[in-house]
Amino acid sequence: MLFNLCLILLCQLAGEAIVAASGLPLPGPVCGMILLFAGLLIWGLGTEMAALADGLLGNLALLFVPAGVGVMLHAGLIGRDWLPISVSLIGSTVLTIAVTALIMARLGAGRDVE
């Protein structure tokens, strides 16, 4: 399991290095995820990686603790600026739904749905 965790972190590091060296307009972790996916396709480490993924997903709630602490720490600021925060959250959600709908409509335009 330690090997697989190191592999994930090395892929992320390699992705960051590739993006920094080449100037690609792509986040480093996304590039690292592409490298990891290619490695999984080529070397087939899926069964070993599944145990690590299950362990990470089982503890995913721990990653939300810092965000929750930040919200509680800045509750006064959020209370003072609730309107711009709410407008930006609602606006970005509506924009995301609209863009997703347009992409799905475009990708599914040539398909016959039965």
Biopython code that builds the backbone (N, CA, C, O; Angstrom):
import numpy as np
from Bio.PDB.StructureBuilder import StructureBuilder

atoms = [
    (1, "MET", "N", (0.819, -1.183, 0.000)),
    (1, "MET", "CA", (0.000, 0.000, 0.000)),
    (1, "MET", "C", (0.873, 1.260, 0.000)),
    (1, "MET", "O", (0.521, 2.259, -0.627)),
    (2, "LEU", "N", (1.992, 1.213, 0.693)),
    (2, "LEU", "CA", (2.896, 2.361, 0.731)),
    (2, "LEU", "C", (3.466, 2.653, -0.659)),
    (2, "LEU", "O", (3.646, 3.812, -1.031)),
    (3, "PHE", "N", (3.746, 1.603, -1.414)),
    (3, "PHE", "CA", (4.245, 1.779, -2.782)),
    (3, "PHE", "C", (3.221, 2.524, -3.630)),
    (3, "PHE", "O", (3.575, 3.424, -4.391)),
    (4, "ASN", "N", (1.948, 2.146, -3.499)),
    (4, "ASN", "CA", (0.903, 2.785, -4.298)),
    (4, "ASN", "C", (0.702, 4.243, -3.910)),
    (4, "ASN", "O", (0.462, 5.092, -4.769)),
    (5, "LEU", "N", (0.800, 4.534, -2.609)),
    (5, "LEU", "CA", (0.685, 5.930, -2.175)),
    (5, "LEU", "C", (1.856, 6.743, -2.706)),
    (5, "LEU", "O", (1.676, 7.876, -3.153)),
    (6, "CYS", "N", (3.046, 6.176, -2.661)),
    (6, "CYS", "CA", (4.216, 6.853, -3.231)),
    (6, "CYS", "C", (4.055, 7.051, -4.732)),
    (6, "CYS", "O", (4.458, 8.081, -5.272)),
    (7, "LEU", "N", (3.474, 6.075, -5.399)),
    (7, "LEU", "CA", (3.241, 6.179, -6.840)),
    (7, "LEU", "C", (2.296, 7.332, -7.163)),
    (7, "LEU", "O", (2.528, 8.082, -8.110)),
    (8, "ILE", "N", (1.237, 7.472, -6.381)),
    (8, "ILE", "CA", (0.293, 8.575, -6.589)),
    (8, "ILE", "C", (0.994, 9.916, -6.381)),
    (8, "ILE", "O", (0.845, 10.831, -7.191)),
    (9, "LEU", "N", (1.755, 10.030, -5.300)),
    (9, "LEU", "CA", (2.444, 11.288, -5.018)),
    (9, "LEU", "C", (3.529, 11.586, -6.049)),
    (9, "LEU", "O", (3.742, 12.746, -6.403)),
    (10, "LEU", "N", (4.214, 10.559, -6.531)),
    (10, "LEU", "CA", (5.220, 10.768, -7.580)),
    (10, "LEU", "C", (4.580, 11.206, -8.893)),
    (10, "LEU", "O", (5.137, 12.034, -9.613)),
    (11, "CYS", "N", (3.414, 10.651, -9.203)),
    (11, "CYS", "CA", (2.711, 11.086, -10.419)),
    (11, "CYS", "C", (2.286, 12.546, -10.303)),
    (11, "CYS", "O", (2.370, 13.302, -11.270)),
    (12, "GLN", "N", (1.827, 12.939, -9.113)),
    (12, "GLN", "CA", (1.463, 14.339, -8.926)),
    (12, "GLN", "C", (2.690, 15.237, -9.032)),
    (12, "GLN", "O", (2.627, 16.302, -9.646)),
    (13, "LEU", "N", (3.788, 14.822, -8.447)),
    (13, "LEU", "CA", (5.029, 15.597, -8.547)),
    (13, "LEU", "C", (5.495, 15.696, -9.993)),
    (13, "LEU", "O", (5.910, 16.764, -10.443)),
    (14, "ALA", "N", (5.426, 14.583, -10.721)),
    (14, "ALA", "CA", (5.821, 14.601, -12.133)),
    (14, "ALA", "C", (4.901, 15.517, -12.934)),
    (14, "ALA", "O", (5.358, 16.236, -13.824)),
    (15, "GLY", "N", (3.620, 15.493, -12.624)),
    (15, "GLY", "CA", (2.685, 16.388, -13.304)),
    (15, "GLY", "C", (3.001, 17.846, -13.046)),
    (15, "GLY", "O", (2.976, 18.669, -13.961)),
    (16, "GLU", "N", (3.300, 18.164, -11.787)),
    (16, "GLU", "CA", (3.681, 19.543, -11.449)),
    (16, "GLU", "C", (4.955, 19.950, -12.182)),
    (16, "GLU", "O", (5.057, 21.071, -12.681)),
    (17, "ALA", "N", (5.919, 19.047, -12.247)),
    (17, "ALA", "CA", (7.188, 19.355, -12.923)),
    (17, "ALA", "C", (6.980, 19.548, -14.421)),
    (17, "ALA", "O", (7.561, 20.455, -15.018)),
    (18, "ILE", "N", (6.164, 18.708, -15.022)),
    (18, "ILE", "CA", (5.896, 18.828, -16.463)),
    (18, "ILE", "C", (5.218, 20.149, -16.772)),
    (18, "ILE", "O", (5.579, 20.830, -17.732)),
    (19, "VAL", "N", (4.231, 20.514, -15.958)),
    (19, "VAL", "CA", (3.511, 21.777, -16.188)),
    (19, "VAL", "C", (4.442, 22.968, -15.979)),
    (19, "VAL", "O", (4.410, 23.931, -16.745)),
    (20, "ALA", "N", (5.272, 22.897, -14.937)),
    (20, "ALA", "CA", (6.198, 24.012, -14.673)),
    (20, "ALA", "C", (7.243, 24.142, -15.781)),
    (20, "ALA", "O", (7.609, 25.253, -16.163)),
    (21, "ALA", "N", (7.721, 23.014, -16.294)),
    (21, "ALA", "CA", (8.763, 23.055, -17.323)),
    (21, "ALA", "C", (8.219, 23.426, -18.693)),
    (21, "ALA", "O", (8.888, 24.110, -19.468)),
    (22, "SER", "N", (7.003, 22.975, -18.993)),
    (22, "SER", "CA", (6.477, 23.190, -20.343)),
    (22, "SER", "C", (5.554, 24.395, -20.450)),
    (22, "SER", "O", (5.320, 24.897, -21.549)),
    (23, "GLY", "N", (5.027, 24.865, -19.323)),
    (23, "GLY", "CA", (4.105, 25.994, -19.371)),
    (23, "GLY", "C", (2.725, 25.625, -19.884)),
    (23, "GLY", "O", (1.993, 26.484, -20.376)),
    (24, "LEU", "N", (2.373, 24.377, -19.775)),
    (24, "LEU", "CA", (1.043, 23.936, -20.204)),
    (24, "LEU", "C", (-0.038, 24.645, -19.395)),
    (24, "LEU", "O", (0.133, 24.858, -18.195)),
    (25, "PRO", "N", (-1.150, 25.013, -20.033)),
    (25, "PRO", "CA", (-2.240, 25.648, -19.288)),
    (25, "PRO", "C", (-3.122, 24.588, -18.624)),
    (25, "PRO", "O", (-4.320, 24.504, -18.896)),
    (26, "LEU", "N", (-2.519, 23.789, -17.759)),
    (26, "LEU", "CA", (-3.187, 22.654, -17.146)),
    (26, "LEU", "C", (-2.685, 22.548, -15.709)),
    (26, "LEU", "O", (-1.488, 22.713, -15.473)),
    (27, "PRO", "N", (-3.561, 22.278, -14.747)),
    (27, "PRO", "CA", (-3.066, 22.115, -13.378)),
    (27, "PRO", "C", (-2.139, 20.902, -13.266)),
    (27, "PRO", "O", (-2.359, 19.889, -13.929)),
    (28, "GLY", "N", (-1.127, 21.003, -12.448)),
    (28, "GLY", "CA", (-0.174, 19.919, -12.259)),
    (28, "GLY", "C", (-0.811, 18.618, -11.794)),
    (28, "GLY", "O", (-0.469, 17.556, -12.315)),
    (29, "PRO", "N", (-1.747, 18.666, -10.810)),
    (29, "PRO", "CA", (-2.376, 17.423, -10.383)),
    (29, "PRO", "C", (-3.182, 16.739, -11.492)),
    (29, "PRO", "O", (-3.274, 15.512, -11.523)),
    (30, "VAL", "N", (-3.759, 17.522, -12.392)),
    (30, "VAL", "CA", (-4.495, 16.919, -13.506)),
    (30, "VAL", "C", (-3.528, 16.202, -14.449)),
    (30, "VAL", "O", (-3.810, 15.099, -14.919)),
    (31, "CYS", "N", (-2.407, 16.826, -14.717)),
    (31, "CYS", "CA", (-1.380, 16.188, -15.544)),
    (31, "CYS", "C", (-0.866, 14.925, -14.856)),
    (31, "CYS", "O", (-0.642, 13.912, -15.519)),
    (32, "GLY", "N", (-0.677, 14.972, -13.541)),
    (32, "GLY", "CA", (-0.249, 13.805, -12.797)),
    (32, "GLY", "C", (-1.286, 12.700, -12.831)),
    (32, "GLY", "O", (-0.940, 11.521, -12.897)),
    (33, "MET", "N", (-2.560, 13.075, -12.786)),
    (33, "MET", "CA", (-3.623, 12.081, -12.860)),
    (33, "MET", "C", (-3.636, 11.400, -14.228)),
    (33, "MET", "O", (-3.914, 10.205, -14.331)),
    (34, "ILE", "N", (-3.338, 12.160, -15.268)),
    (34, "ILE", "CA", (-3.246, 11.574, -16.608)),
    (34, "ILE", "C", (-2.082, 10.596, -16.669)),
    (34, "ILE", "O", (-2.194, 9.525, -17.264)),
    (35, "LEU", "N", (-0.959, 10.969, -16.050)),
    (35, "LEU", "CA", (0.185, 10.058, -15.996)),
    (35, "LEU", "C", (-0.151, 8.789, -15.217)),
    (35, "LEU", "O", (0.220, 7.690, -15.627)),
    (36, "LEU", "N", (-0.847, 8.940, -14.100)),
    (36, "LEU", "CA", (-1.236, 7.779, -13.303)),
    (36, "LEU", "C", (-2.179, 6.879, -14.083)),
    (36, "LEU", "O", (-2.043, 5.656, -14.052)),
    (37, "PHE", "N", (-3.130, 7.478, -14.779)),
    (37, "PHE", "CA", (-4.075, 6.700, -15.582)),
    (37, "PHE", "C", (-3.351, 5.937, -16.681)),
    (37, "PHE", "O", (-3.634, 4.763, -16.919)),
    (38, "ALA", "N", (-2.427, 6.597, -17.344)),
    (38, "ALA", "CA", (-1.656, 5.913, -18.394)),
    (38, "ALA", "C", (-0.841, 4.768, -17.795)),
    (38, "ALA", "O", (-0.755, 3.691, -18.385)),
    (39, "GLY", "N", (-0.245, 4.997, -16.629)),
    (39, "GLY", "CA", (0.512, 3.939, -15.973)),
    (39, "GLY", "C", (-0.366, 2.763, -15.572)),
    (39, "GLY", "O", (0.044, 1.607, -15.682)),
    (40, "LEU", "N", (-1.571, 3.061, -15.109)),
    (40, "LEU", "CA", (-2.495, 1.984, -14.751)),
    (40, "LEU", "C", (-2.916, 1.185, -15.982)),
    (40, "LEU", "O", (-3.083, -0.033, -15.912)),
    (41, "LEU", "N", (-3.085, 1.872, -17.104)),
    (41, "LEU", "CA", (-3.441, 1.160, -18.340)),
    (41, "LEU", "C", (-2.292, 0.294, -18.835)),
    (41, "LEU", "O", (-2.501, -0.827, -19.298)),
    (42, "ILE", "N", (-1.088, 0.818, -18.734)),
    (42, "ILE", "CA", (0.069, 0.094, -19.263)),
    (42, "ILE", "C", (0.485, -1.050, -18.344)),
    (42, "ILE", "O", (0.683, -2.173, -18.809)),
    (43, "TRP", "N", (0.622, -0.778, -17.034)),
    (43, "TRP", "CA", (1.160, -1.781, -16.119)),
    (43, "TRP", "C", (0.089, -2.517, -15.330)),
    (43, "TRP", "O", (0.395, -3.508, -14.667)),
    (44, "GLY", "N", (-1.143, -2.066, -15.382)),
    (44, "GLY", "CA", (-2.236, -2.783, -14.735)),
    (44, "GLY", "C", (-2.109, -2.956, -13.236)),
    (44, "GLY", "O", (-2.184, -4.079, -12.739)),
    (45, "LEU", "N", (-1.921, -1.884, -12.514)),
    (45, "LEU", "CA", (-1.818, -1.948, -11.063)),
    (45, "LEU", "C", (-3.166, -1.697, -10.398)),
    (45, "LEU", "O", (-3.216, -1.294, -9.236)),
    (46, "GLY", "N", (-4.240, -1.926, -11.112)),
    (46, "GLY", "CA", (-5.572, -1.574, -10.620)),
    (46, "GLY", "C", (-5.994, -2.275, -9.352)),
    (46, "GLY", "O", (-6.597, -1.649, -8.482)),
    (47, "THR", "N", (-5.695, -3.562, -9.216)),
    (47, "THR", "CA", (-6.149, -4.286, -8.023)),
    (47, "THR", "C", (-5.420, -3.812, -6.768)),
    (47, "THR", "O", (-6.028, -3.690, -5.705)),
    (48, "GLU", "N", (-4.125, -3.547, -6.890)),
    (48, "GLU", "CA", (-3.384, -3.046, -5.735)),
    (48, "GLU", "C", (-3.814, -1.619, -5.391)),
    (48, "GLU", "O", (-3.871, -1.251, -4.217)),
    (49, "MET", "N", (-4.113, -0.824, -6.404)),
    (49, "MET", "CA", (-4.495, 0.564, -6.197)),
    (49, "MET", "C", (-5.902, 0.662, -5.603)),
    (49, "MET", "O", (-6.222, 1.644, -4.933)),
    (50, "ALA", "N", (-6.744, -0.346, -5.842)),
    (50, "ALA", "CA", (-8.120, -0.318, -5.339)),
    (50, "ALA", "C", (-8.157, -0.304, -3.817)),
    (50, "ALA", "O", (-8.986, 0.391, -3.229)),
    (51, "ALA", "N", (-7.278, -1.055, -3.173)),
    (51, "ALA", "CA", (-7.249, -1.074, -1.709)),
    (51, "ALA", "C", (-6.866, 0.295, -1.151)),
    (51, "ALA", "O", (-7.440, 0.750, -0.162)),
    (52, "LEU", "N", (-5.910, 0.938, -1.780)),
    (52, "LEU", "CA", (-5.512, 2.280, -1.342)),
    (52, "LEU", "C", (-6.645, 3.275, -1.574)),
    (52, "LEU", "O", (-6.928, 4.110, -0.715)),
    (53, "ALA", "N", (-7.281, 3.186, -2.717)),
    (53, "ALA", "CA", (-8.384, 4.096, -3.031)),
    (53, "ALA", "C", (-9.523, 3.928, -2.037)),
    (53, "ALA", "O", (-10.120, 4.915, -1.608)),
    (54, "ASP", "N", (-9.834, 2.682, -1.663)),
    (54, "ASP", "CA", (-10.887, 2.456, -0.673)),
    (54, "ASP", "C", (-10.506, 3.062, 0.676)),
    (54, "ASP", "O", (-11.352, 3.633, 1.365)),
    (55, "GLY", "N", (-9.242, 2.939, 1.050)),
    (55, "GLY", "CA", (-8.791, 3.538, 2.301)),
    (55, "GLY", "C", (-8.869, 5.055, 2.284)),
    (55, "GLY", "O", (-9.273, 5.672, 3.270)),
    (56, "LEU", "N", (-8.481, 5.658, 1.163)),
    (56, "LEU", "CA", (-8.557, 7.119, 1.047)),
    (56, "LEU", "C", (-10.000, 7.599, 1.046)),
    (56, "LEU", "O", (-10.321, 8.603, 1.683)),
    (57, "LEU", "N", (-10.869, 6.893, 0.339)),
    (57, "LEU", "CA", (-12.274, 7.288, 0.304)),
    (57, "LEU", "C", (-12.946, 7.103, 1.659)),
    (57, "LEU", "O", (-13.847, 7.860, 2.021)),
    (58, "GLY", "N", (-12.506, 6.094, 2.404)),
    (58, "GLY", "CA", (-13.064, 5.879, 3.729)),
    (58, "GLY", "C", (-12.734, 7.009, 4.696)),
    (58, "GLY", "O", (-13.479, 7.248, 5.646)),
    (59, "ASN", "N", (-11.639, 7.697, 4.464)),
    (59, "ASN", "CA", (-11.220, 8.805, 5.325)),
    (59, "ASN", "C", (-11.373, 10.159, 4.653)),
    (59, "ASN", "O", (-10.761, 11.136, 5.086)),
    (60, "LEU", "N", (-12.167, 10.229, 3.617)),
    (60, "LEU", "CA", (-12.324, 11.476, 2.864)),
    (60, "LEU", "C", (-12.922, 12.594, 3.712)),
    (60, "LEU", "O", (-12.637, 13.768, 3.474)),
    (61, "ALA", "N", (-13.746, 12.245, 4.694)),
    (61, "ALA", "CA", (-14.373, 13.272, 5.534)),
    (61, "ALA", "C", (-13.334, 14.089, 6.291)),
    (61, "ALA", "O", (-13.586, 15.245, 6.630)),
    (62, "LEU", "N", (-12.169, 13.504, 6.560)),
    (62, "LEU", "CA", (-11.121, 14.246, 7.268)),
    (62, "LEU", "C", (-10.624, 15.433, 6.465)),
    (62, "LEU", "O", (-10.136, 16.407, 7.038)),
    (63, "LEU", "N", (-10.741, 15.366, 5.140)),
    (63, "LEU", "CA", (-10.278, 16.471, 4.307)),
    (63, "LEU", "C", (-11.185, 17.696, 4.409)),
    (63, "LEU", "O", (-10.783, 18.798, 4.036)),
    (64, "PHE", "N", (-12.408, 17.509, 4.913)),
    (64, "PHE", "CA", (-13.326, 18.633, 5.042)),
    (64, "PHE", "C", (-13.170, 19.364, 6.378)),
    (64, "PHE", "O", (-13.767, 20.423, 6.573)),
    (65, "VAL", "N", (-12.391, 18.823, 7.281)),
    (65, "VAL", "CA", (-12.195, 19.465, 8.585)),
    (65, "VAL", "C", (-11.537, 20.844, 8.435)),
    (65, "VAL", "O", (-12.023, 21.795, 9.047)),
    (66, "PRO", "N", (-10.464, 21.001, 7.658)),
    (66, "PRO", "CA", (-9.883, 22.353, 7.533)),
    (66, "PRO", "C", (-10.863, 23.371, 6.941)),
    (66, "PRO", "O", (-10.869, 24.532, 7.352)),
    (67, "ALA", "N", (-11.677, 22.952, 5.995)),
    (67, "ALA", "CA", (-12.657, 23.880, 5.422)),
    (67, "ALA", "C", (-13.692, 24.277, 6.466)),
    (67, "ALA", "O", (-14.077, 25.443, 6.550)),
    (68, "GLY", "N", (-14.138, 23.322, 7.252)),
    (68, "GLY", "CA", (-15.100, 23.628, 8.313)),
    (68, "GLY", "C", (-14.526, 24.564, 9.368)),
    (68, "GLY", "O", (-15.216, 25.458, 9.858)),
    (69, "VAL", "N", (-13.262, 24.354, 9.713)),
    (69, "VAL", "CA", (-12.589, 25.237, 10.676)),
    (69, "VAL", "C", (-12.468, 26.646, 10.093)),
    (69, "VAL", "O", (-12.656, 27.634, 10.803)),
    (70, "GLY", "N", (-12.156, 26.733, 8.804)),
    (70, "GLY", "CA", (-12.057, 28.037, 8.160)),
    (70, "GLY", "C", (-13.379, 28.775, 8.150)),
    (70, "GLY", "O", (-13.420, 29.988, 8.351)),
    (71, "VAL", "N", (-14.459, 28.049, 7.916)),
    (71, "VAL", "CA", (-15.787, 28.676, 7.932)),
    (71, "VAL", "C", (-16.105, 29.190, 9.335)),
    (71, "VAL", "O", (-16.601, 30.306, 9.491)),
    (72, "MET", "N", (-15.822, 28.384, 10.347)),
    (72, "MET", "CA", (-16.106, 28.812, 11.721)),
    (72, "MET", "C", (-15.205, 29.978, 12.147)),
    (72, "MET", "O", (-15.633, 30.863, 12.887)),
    (73, "LEU", "N", (-13.969, 29.967, 11.677)),
    (73, "LEU", "CA", (-13.032, 31.020, 12.027)),
    (73, "LEU", "C", (-13.451, 32.363, 11.429)),
    (73, "LEU", "O", (-13.283, 33.410, 12.053)),
    (74, "HIS", "N", (-13.992, 32.319, 10.226)),
    (74, "HIS", "CA", (-14.367, 33.548, 9.519)),
    (74, "HIS", "C", (-15.880, 33.716, 9.441)),
    (74, "HIS", "O", (-16.385, 34.272, 8.466)),
    (75, "ALA", "N", (-16.612, 33.246, 10.447)),
    (75, "ALA", "CA", (-18.075, 33.347, 10.446)),
    (75, "ALA", "C", (-18.530, 34.804, 10.396)),
    (75, "ALA", "O", (-19.513, 35.125, 9.729)),
    (76, "GLY", "N", (-17.821, 35.682, 11.095)),
    (76, "GLY", "CA", (-18.186, 37.104, 11.075)),
    (76, "GLY", "C", (-18.034, 37.708, 9.693)),
    (76, "GLY", "O", (-18.885, 38.483, 9.257)),
    (77, "LEU", "N", (-16.963, 37.363, 9.005)),
    (77, "LEU", "CA", (-16.726, 37.864, 7.649)),
    (77, "LEU", "C", (-17.782, 37.327, 6.690)),
    (77, "LEU", "O", (-18.293, 38.056, 5.840)),
    (78, "ILE", "N", (-18.103, 36.047, 6.835)),
    (78, "ILE", "CA", (-19.132, 35.452, 5.977)),
    (78, "ILE", "C", (-20.487, 36.091, 6.261)),
    (78, "ILE", "O", (-21.261, 36.346, 5.339)),
    (79, "GLY", "N", (-20.777, 36.349, 7.539)),
    (79, "GLY", "CA", (-22.034, 37.006, 7.897)),
    (79, "GLY", "C", (-22.128, 38.416, 7.349)),
    (79, "GLY", "O", (-23.207, 38.867, 6.966)),
    (80, "ARG", "N", (-21.007, 39.113, 7.311)),
    (80, "ARG", "CA", (-20.992, 40.483, 6.801)),
    (80, "ARG", "C", (-21.123, 40.520, 5.281)),
    (80, "ARG", "O", (-21.784, 41.407, 4.741)),
    (81, "ASP", "N", (-20.507, 39.574, 4.589)),
    (81, "ASP", "CA", (-20.512, 39.561, 3.124)),
    (81, "ASP", "C", (-21.347, 38.414, 2.561)),
    (81, "ASP", "O", (-20.970, 37.801, 1.561)),
    (82, "TRP", "N", (-22.475, 38.126, 3.198)),
    (82, "TRP", "CA", (-23.278, 36.990, 2.776)),
    (82, "TRP", "C", (-23.878, 37.186, 1.387)),
    (82, "TRP", "O", (-24.022, 36.214, 0.645)),
    (83, "LEU", "N", (-24.228, 38.402, 1.020)),
    (83, "LEU", "CA", (-24.870, 38.614, -0.279)),
    (83, "LEU", "C", (-23.919, 38.349, -1.447)),
    (83, "LEU", "O", (-24.288, 37.590, -2.343)),
    (84, "PRO", "N", (-22.715, 38.931, -1.489)),
    (84, "PRO", "CA", (-21.822, 38.609, -2.606)),
    (84, "PRO", "C", (-21.426, 37.126, -2.642)),
    (84, "PRO", "O", (-21.276, 36.543, -3.716)),
    (85, "ILE", "N", (-21.261, 36.527, -1.462)),
    (85, "ILE", "CA", (-20.926, 35.105, -1.424)),
    (85, "ILE", "C", (-22.066, 34.281, -1.987)),
    (85, "ILE", "O", (-21.835, 33.373, -2.785)),
    (86, "SER", "N", (-23.297, 34.583, -1.585)),
    (86, "SER", "CA", (-24.461, 33.837, -2.074)),
    (86, "SER", "C", (-24.650, 34.020, -3.575)),
    (86, "SER", "O", (-24.936, 33.058, -4.288)),
    (87, "VAL", "N", (-24.490, 35.255, -4.056)),
    (87, "VAL", "CA", (-24.649, 35.510, -5.493)),
    (87, "VAL", "C", (-23.582, 34.758, -6.293)),
    (87, "VAL", "O", (-23.885, 34.185, -7.339)),
    (88, "SER", "N", (-22.351, 34.756, -5.815)),
    (88, "SER", "CA", (-21.298, 34.052, -6.550)),
    (88, "SER", "C", (-21.507, 32.542, -6.511)),
    (88, "SER", "O", (-21.265, 31.870, -7.513)),
    (89, "LEU", "N", (-21.947, 31.995, -5.389)),
    (89, "LEU", "CA", (-22.217, 30.559, -5.308)),
    (89, "LEU", "C", (-23.364, 30.149, -6.221)),
    (89, "LEU", "O", (-23.255, 29.165, -6.954)),
    (90, "ILE", "N", (-24.457, 30.895, -6.182)),
    (90, "ILE", "CA", (-25.609, 30.573, -7.028)),
    (90, "ILE", "C", (-25.265, 30.786, -8.495)),
    (90, "ILE", "O", (-25.616, 29.966, -9.344)),
    (91, "GLY", "N", (-24.579, 31.887, -8.793)),
    (91, "GLY", "CA", (-24.201, 32.158, -10.186)),
    (91, "GLY", "C", (-23.267, 31.102, -10.756)),
    (91, "GLY", "O", (-23.453, 30.660, -11.890)),
    (92, "SER", "N", (-22.273, 30.696, -9.989)),
    (92, "SER", "CA", (-21.348, 29.675, -10.491)),
    (92, "SER", "C", (-22.031, 28.327, -10.634)),
    (92, "SER", "O", (-21.710, 27.566, -11.546)),
    (93, "THR", "N", (-22.971, 28.020, -9.744)),
    (93, "THR", "CA", (-23.713, 26.761, -9.860)),
    (93, "THR", "C", (-24.585, 26.752, -11.118)),
    (93, "THR", "O", (-24.609, 25.771, -11.862)),
    (94, "VAL", "N", (-25.293, 27.848, -11.340)),
    (94, "VAL", "CA", (-26.142, 27.939, -12.541)),
    (94, "VAL", "C", (-25.294, 27.891, -13.803)),
    (94, "VAL", "O", (-25.665, 27.226, -14.770)),
    (95, "LEU", "N", (-24.163, 28.584, -13.808)),
    (95, "LEU", "CA", (-23.273, 28.569, -14.965)),
    (95, "LEU", "C", (-22.722, 27.167, -15.224)),
    (95, "LEU", "O", (-22.633, 26.741, -16.375)),
    (96, "THR", "N", (-22.355, 26.453, -14.170)),
    (96, "THR", "CA", (-21.850, 25.088, -14.317)),
    (96, "THR", "C", (-22.915, 24.170, -14.893)),
    (96, "THR", "O", (-22.630, 23.366, -15.781)),
    (97, "ILE", "N", (-24.140, 24.283, -14.395)),
    (97, "ILE", "CA", (-25.229, 23.462, -14.914)),
    (97, "ILE", "C", (-25.500, 23.792, -16.377)),
    (97, "ILE", "O", (-25.722, 22.887, -17.182)),
    (98, "ALA", "N", (-25.483, 25.075, -16.732)),
    (98, "ALA", "CA", (-25.755, 25.475, -18.114)),
    (98, "ALA", "C", (-24.670, 24.981, -19.066)),
    (98, "ALA", "O", (-24.976, 24.469, -20.143)),
    (99, "VAL", "N", (-23.411, 25.130, -18.677)),
    (99, "VAL", "CA", (-22.316, 24.666, -19.533)),
    (99, "VAL", "C", (-22.358, 23.150, -19.685)),
    (99, "VAL", "O", (-22.143, 22.629, -20.779)),
    (100, "THR", "N", (-22.636, 22.442, -18.595)),
    (100, "THR", "CA", (-22.746, 20.981, -18.666)),
    (100, "THR", "C", (-23.893, 20.575, -19.592)),
    (100, "THR", "O", (-23.744, 19.650, -20.390)),
    (101, "ALA", "N", (-25.022, 21.252, -19.492)),
    (101, "ALA", "CA", (-26.159, 20.940, -20.358)),
    (101, "ALA", "C", (-25.826, 21.199, -21.822)),
    (101, "ALA", "O", (-26.187, 20.400, -22.686)),
    (102, "LEU", "N", (-25.143, 22.303, -22.112)),
    (102, "LEU", "CA", (-24.774, 22.601, -23.495)),
    (102, "LEU", "C", (-23.799, 21.563, -24.051)),
    (102, "LEU", "O", (-23.930, 21.131, -25.196)),
    (103, "ILE", "N", (-22.828, 21.170, -23.242)),
    (103, "ILE", "CA", (-21.869, 20.159, -23.698)),
    (103, "ILE", "C", (-22.569, 18.829, -23.930)),
    (103, "ILE", "O", (-22.314, 18.161, -24.932)),
    (104, "MET", "N", (-23.444, 18.440, -23.017)),
    (104, "MET", "CA", (-24.171, 17.173, -23.189)),
    (104, "MET", "C", (-25.085, 17.223, -24.406)),
    (104, "MET", "O", (-25.209, 16.232, -25.127)),
    (105, "ALA", "N", (-25.723, 18.360, -24.644)),
    (105, "ALA", "CA", (-26.590, 18.492, -25.814)),
    (105, "ALA", "C", (-25.774, 18.394, -27.104)),
    (105, "ALA", "O", (-26.209, 17.785, -28.082)),
    (106, "ARG", "N", (-24.601, 18.994, -27.091)),
    (106, "ARG", "CA", (-23.746, 18.948, -28.274)),
    (106, "ARG", "C", (-23.172, 17.562, -28.517)),
    (106, "ARG", "O", (-23.115, 17.093, -29.653)),
    (107, "LEU", "N", (-22.749, 16.914, -27.446)),
    (107, "LEU", "CA", (-22.171, 15.570, -27.579)),
    (107, "LEU", "C", (-23.247, 14.519, -27.924)),
    (107, "LEU", "O", (-22.963, 13.531, -28.602)),
    (108, "GLY", "N", (-24.443, 14.740, -27.463)),
    (108, "GLY", "CA", (-25.506, 13.775, -27.721)),
    (108, "GLY", "C", (-26.369, 14.110, -28.936)),
    (108, "GLY", "O", (-27.378, 13.446, -29.175)),
    (109, "ALA", "N", (-25.989, 15.132, -29.709)),
    (109, "ALA", "CA", (-26.803, 15.570, -30.840)),
    (109, "ALA", "C", (-26.889, 14.513, -31.935)),
    (109, "ALA", "O", (-27.942, 14.379, -32.558)),
    (110, "GLY", "N", (-25.847, 13.776, -32.186)),
    (110, "GLY", "CA", (-25.848, 12.800, -33.258)),
    (110, "GLY", "C", (-26.318, 11.424, -32.846)),
    (110, "GLY", "O", (-26.296, 10.503, -33.661)),
    (111, "ARG", "N", (-26.742, 11.255, -31.609)),
    (111, "ARG", "CA", (-27.161, 9.942, -31.113)),
    (111, "ARG", "C", (-28.672, 9.822, -31.133)),
    (111, "ARG", "O", (-29.396, 10.788, -30.896)),
    (112, "ASP", "N", (-29.125, 8.626, -31.418)),
    (112, "ASP", "CA", (-30.545, 8.320, -31.330)),
    (112, "ASP", "C", (-30.812, 7.666, -29.988)),
    (112, "ASP", "O", (-30.226, 6.631, -29.668)),
    (113, "VAL", "N", (-31.686, 8.260, -29.208)),
    (113, "VAL", "CA", (-32.027, 7.719, -27.904)),
    (113, "VAL", "C", (-33.338, 6.971, -28.041)),
    (113, "VAL", "O", (-34.336, 7.506, -28.523)),
    (114, "GLU", "N", (-33.313, 5.733, -27.609)),
    (114, "GLU", "CA", (-34.529, 4.919, -27.731)),
    (114, "GLU", "C", (-35.160, 4.706, -26.401)),
    (114, "GLU", "O", (-36.194, 4.044, -26.307)),
]
sb = StructureBuilder()
sb.init_structure("model")
sb.init_model(0)
sb.init_chain("A")
sb.init_seg("    ")
for serial, (resi, resn, name, xyz) in enumerate(atoms, 1):
    if name == "N":
        sb.init_residue(resn, " ", resi, " ")
    sb.init_atom(name, np.array(xyz, "f"), 0.0, 1.0, " ", f" {name:<3s}", serial, name[0])
structure = sb.get_structure()
